[in-house]
Amino acid sequence: MKTFTRIIQLLVGVLFILSGLVKANDPLGLSYKMQEFFELWNSGLQEGHFIFRNRLIQLFDFFHLYSLALSVGMIALEIVTGVALLIGWKKKFILFLLLGLILFFTFLTGYAYLSGKFTNCGCFGDCLPITPLTSFVKDLVLLTMIIWLLVFKNNIQPISTPHIRSFILLTCFLISCLFQWYSLHFLPPADCLPFKNGNQIAEQMKAPQGALSDSTAIRYIYEKGGKRFEWAPQDLPIDFETYTYINRIDKVIRKGNAEPRIKGFTLTDTLGHDHTSEVLGQNWAVLVFAMDDEKISWLKELEGINIKAKQNHVSVGIVTSNQEKFTLILSKNHLDIPVYACDYTVIRTAARTDPTVLLLKKGMIVNKYSKRELNQVIKDF
């Protein structure tokens, strides 16, 4: 019994540490996933008549606003509790904390699975994507193991002295925070997103080879006597002419997996002209992915990039979801740089700092730069 309990202790501790470390690679990505949950819950609440509806909407709006802080705190908590369990630091407190965490995670993964509105719950970040069902089952197993540890907590023995345990825990907390700080300021160390070095953007916009498309079937919608009927062509009744024809639809009967990794990537100018193929076909191009930030403190670096680019016949473009704002800013600062409108989700995926710069060679990402590396762009072309 003691040996089995220690094995479970090791498994639970390692899984929590691994889960935290993978997400620490990209805390901003986890905050985006949290925002998806908050937005979905609020949209459901707005349609309902729950007694505490308005309070919950305000609460989720608050969480949405501070989702990055929640993400950083949650990741650090996962890592620290996993380490604390392994070294036996305040085992009763840690086990109840782990129980609370896993109940919360199980609710989230269960919701993600049962709602069918998520393809990836974000439990292990983008580097280890798993389906909501797999994640839900994983959390149920973890819940069972944590309950076992609570029942047999006397078999958990702390290591070394209290001072050393506290030192280990503090060190792990500081490392987790520093790791996340680096990820947020210098891009994720392990880039698992489609806009990573070496990827051809045009290829990422295609469905993967061997992927299955949606399987659809023709259905006819007719109406008679105030009721609607849906039939396949071979099932039409003999007297179908006595029914009123409403519509013909292609109904999905089996969902495929033909999803490209990059969706919605289009570069349109202020007149609505599409420049996507033109930009991706150029020998060299610099794309600056910019969020809708109130303070744009990198105009000097942008000017330097633009001057060097013109000298080397390299095109430069701003990619943003707020085209009007950036066009006005560039005009006021006498910067002749095209501003392309693009889908906000695409920009969030490409830019983990604001801004993020991509150096392209015929549409292939040669290098990727964070906000703190803008001066390096000039040196690389």
N, C-alpha and C positions, 0 to 999 in steps of 0.2 A: 504493500500500500504506500509506504514512504517513497519507494523508488518511482512508482507510477505518478505520485503527486509531484515529485521533482521534475519528471519528464514533462508533465503538463505545465508546470511553472516555467520551464525553459521555453516551451512552444509558445505560450501566451506572451511572455516577455519579448521574445525575438520577433513575433508577428507584429506587436505594437511598435517596436523600434523600427522594423522594416517599413511598415505602413507610414510612419512619421517621416523617415528619411527620404522615401520616394516622393512624398508630397513636399518635403522641404526643398527639393530640387526646383519646384515651381509653385511657391505659395500663392502667386497671383492667379494661377490656373485654378487652384482650389477655391479661391474667393469668387471666381466667375461661376464655378459650379454651385457654390452656396447661393449666389444671386439667382440662379435658375430656379432653385427650390423656393426661395422667398417670393419670387415673381409669380410662380405657379400657384403657391398657396394663397397669395393675395388675390389673384384673379379668381380663384374659387370662392374665397371669402366674400368678394364683392358681389357675387351672384347669389349668395345665400342670405339667410336671415338669422344667423347665430347671435345669441344675446351679447356675447363679448366680441362681436365681429369687428367693430371699429377699433377697439383696444388692440386686438391681434394684428390688424392691418398696420396700425401705428408701430407696433413692436417689430413686425417683419420689415417695415420701411426703415426702421432704425438699424436693424441687423444688416439690411441691404447696403445702407450707407457706410457701415463700418465692417463690411465683410472681409476686407483685407486684414484688419486687426484680429478679427475672429479666426481667420485662417491661420495667421502666424501663431496665435495663442493655442489653437487646437493642435497644431503640428508639434509645438514644443511640449504640450501636455502629453501627447501620445508617446513621444520619445522618452520623456522623463518618467512617466508611470511604468513604461516597459523596463527601463533600467532599474527603477526602484523595486519592481517585483523580483528581478533577477538577483539583486543584492540583499533583498529582505529588509528594506528600509520601511519602518512603520507598516508592517504587512497588513494589519487589519484595516487601517485607513486606506491604503493603496488598493486593496481588494474591493472595498466598497466603491472607491472612485472608479476602478476599472469596470465594476458592475454597472454604475451609472452611465459610463461612456459607451459600453457595449449595448445597453438598452437603447440609448439614443441612436447609435449607429444602426442597430437592427431595425428600428423604426424607419430611419431614412432609406436603408437598402430595401426594406419591405415595401415602402411606398414607391420607390423607384421601379421595383419589379412589378408590383400589382397595378400601378397606374399605366404602365407601358409607355410612359412619356420620356424615358431616358434610355439611351443605348449604352451608357457608361456612367456609373454613379460617381466616379472620381475617387473611389476609396484608395486606390494605389496610384493616383495621378495618371498622366498620359503615357508614362513609360511602361506601365504594367496595366494596360486596360483590361478590365474583366466585365462580364455581363452583369446586370443587376441580379439575375437569378443566382449566379455563382457567388456574388458578394453577399447576398442574403443568406445563402446556405452557410457560407464561411462565418458570418456573424452569429448564426444560430449555434454552430459548433463551438465558437469562442465563448458564447454565453453559457453553454453547458460546462465548458472547461473552467470558467471563472467561478461558477456555482460550486463545482467540485473543489476548487482551491479554497473557497470560503468554508466549506464543510470540514476540510482537512487542513486548515491553515496552520495547525500545530506542527505539521510535518515540514513547514517552510522554515529553514534555518538561515538567519542572517550571516553575511560574511564579514570578517574582520571586525574592526571597532566602529562605534557610532560616528566618530570623527572622520574616519576614512570613508564610510558610507556617505556621509553628508558631503564630503569633498568630491566624491565620484559623481554624485547627483548634481551638485552645483556646476561642475565642469561640463557635464553632458548638457545641462540647460544652456550654458553660455555658448557651447559649440553649436547647438541647434539654432540659437538666435543668430550667431555670426554666419552660419551657413545660409540661413534665409535672407539675411541682410545682403550677402554677396549675390544671391540669386535674383533679388529684386533690383539691384543696382548694376550688375554686370551680366545679366541674362542667365538662364539656367545652365549649370555646368554640363548637364546631359540634355541636349535638345532632342526631344522626342516628338516634336510637332512637325507638320508638313513643310513649314518654311525653315528648313535647316540647311546647313552647308552641304553642298553636293546634290541637292534636289533640283530637278528640272520642274519649274512651276507648271508648265503646260502639261507635263506628264502627270503631275499630282492632281490636275483638274479632270483627268480621265478616270473612269471606273477601273479598278484593278483587274489585271489579266485573270481570266477564269472566273470572274465574279458572275453571279446569277442575277439577271434582271427580274423585275417583278413579273409574276405570271398573272395575266389578266384574262377575263372572259367577257364577252359581249352580253349585255343585259338590256332588255327593252322594258320601259316603264309605261304602263297603260292605266287608265282610270275608268271606272264604271260604278254607277250608283254611289258616288261619294267615296269609294274605296280605291286605293292604288294597288296595282299588281306588278310584280317584277318577274320576268321570264327570260330564260335562255332562248335563243332562236329556235332550237329544236323542241322547246316546250310550249310554244305559242298555241293557244287553244284554237279549235277549228273556227269558232265564231269570233276570232280576235278583231275582225272588222267592226264588230258592234261595240268595241271598246274605244275610248278616246286615247290617241297616242300622245304621250307626254314627253318622253326623252329616250335617247339611247346612250348608255354609259359603258365604259370599260371598267369593270369591277376587279379589284385586286383580290385574287384568291390565294396567292402565296407570295409573301413578301420576300424580295430578293435581297442580295447584299451588294448590289452594284452601286455603292456610294463612293464617289471620289473623295480623296482626303481634303482637297481644297474645293469649296463650293462658293459661288458668288463673287469670284475674283474678276472684276471688270474695272478698267480704268477709263473714266469718261471725263472729258474736259467741261468747261463752264457752258459750252454750247450743246452738250449732250452727245458729242461724238466719241465713239469707242476707240481707244488707243491701245488696248490690251495687246493685240498681236504685234503692233508696231514696236512697242516697248520691249516685249519679250523676244523680238527678232533682232534687236540691235546688238552689235558686237560687244559693247559695254554700256551699262546703264546703272544709275544710282537711284534707288527708291527710298525716300524718307517717309516711313510710316508714322504719322503723328495723331495722337489722340486729341480730344477736344479739351485741352488744358487751358486754364485761365492765364497762366504765366508761361510765356514762351521765352525761355532764357537762353536758347541755343541759336539765335539768329546770326550771331557773329561766326560761329562754327559753320553754319549753313552757307554763309557768304563765302567763306574760305573754300568750302567744298565746291561751290558753284564756279568760282574763279579757276580752280585747278581743273575742274571737269571741262570747262570751255577750252582751256589750253590743250587738253588731250582729246578733244572731240568726243567727250563722254556726256550723255544726256543725264539730266537730273530732274526728278519730279517729286512733288509732295503727294502722298496718298493719305486721304483723310475722309472722314464722314461729314465734316463741317467745311465744305468747299468754300462757301461764301466768306466765312471768317478768315481762313488762311489766305484767300485771294486778296482780301482787303489789307491784311497785315503785310504781305509781301509787297503790295503796291505802295504802301506808306513808306516802306523801307527800301524802295527802288530795287527790288530783287526780281529779275526776270526769270522766274521759274514756274513751269506749268503746275497747276494744282489739279490732281485727279480725284474724283469722287469714287468711293469704294464702300462696300458693305462694312458696317461697324464690327460685325462678328469676325470677318476676315482680318480686319486691322488688329483686333484684340488678339487673334491667334498669331499673327506675324510679329506684333510688337509687345514684348514683355517689359520694355522700358519705354518711356515717352521722351524723345522719339526712339525708334529703332531703325537702323539703316541697313539696307541690303545692297550688296555689290553684285550685279548680275553680268554674266557673260553668255549672250544668246539665250537668255531666260533661265540659265542655271545659277543658283546661288553660290557665289564664290566665297563670300564672307558676310558675316553678320555682326553688327556693331551696336553696343548699348549707348545710352545717352552719355556715359562717361568715357566713351571711346571715339567720339566724333572726330577728334583731331587725327586719329589713326587712319581714318578713311582717306584723307589727302595723301598719305604716304603709300597707300596700297594700289594706286592706279596712276 
